[in-house]
Amino acid sequence: MKRIFLIFIFIFLFGLPSFSLTLEGSAEFDWINLEQAQRDEQISKIQTEIFNEQLVKKYNKKEFQNEYNAFLKDNNFKQTRKEIMSGKRDTEEKIITPFFAKKLLYAYGIIYKSDFYHCYYYDALGNIFNIEIFEKPYNEYPLVSKQYDKNGKLNAVIYKKGEADEFVYDANGRFLGRWYINNYYNKNGKIIMKRDMVY
């Protein structure tokens, strides 16, 4: 459980708009059926494209926290949890993505409909631990996002191939996994985590 939570923390941080990719992929999910060498080739190709000199690895902590001060705590976390537990994922103001481990809510992400360039990740008590910044609105693909912890340190860079297809790397370019729909696969094609996302 602790290992899964640590992996989750590294997967969900924030990124800054900086560049666009021209990588292409099929609409068909073939990750689990590929040979390992084919998976490694895809991982390497995307890694080469998204890790460049424009990548900011650390922001000034005070400036970063001042900029995101209004989001450091979900003051409505009790209401958000009620919405999650009742199955509501899309409200008038926000889109919610909960994360469960054995049916236990341990975190959730919020994209506010007034700002499609950020996603804020909170623990189950409404404390922020990651801020994700999209290079363009979150629903325009392909795109790159970067996730930072609450102190402005880069934790992950994500290449979003499509609405439900994401390649996740840590700050040093190490491949962490691939989200496809609500399953998170490792480099060997094995499911290691699940989420409950609106599509």
Sequence and secondary structure as in RCSB ss.txt:
>XXXX:A:sequence
MKRIFLIFIFIFLFGLPSFSLTLEGSAEFDWINLEQAQRDEQISKIQTEIFNEQLVKKYNKKEFQNEYNAFLKDN
NFKQTRKEIMSGKRDTEEKIITPFFAKKLLYAYGIIYKSDFYHCYYYDALGNIFNIEIFEKPYNEYPLVSKQYDK
NGKLNAVIYKKGEADEFVYDANGRFLGRWYINNYYNKNGKIIMKRDMVY
>XXXX:A:secstr
 HHHHHHHHHHS              SS  GGGS HHHHHHHHHHHHHHH STT   B  HHHHHHHTGGGSB T
THHHHHHHHHTT  B SSEEEEEEEETTEEEEEEEEETT TTEEEEEETTSBEEEEEEESS TTSSSEEEEEEET
TSBEEEEEEEEETTEEEEEETTS EEEEEETTEEE TTS EEEEB    
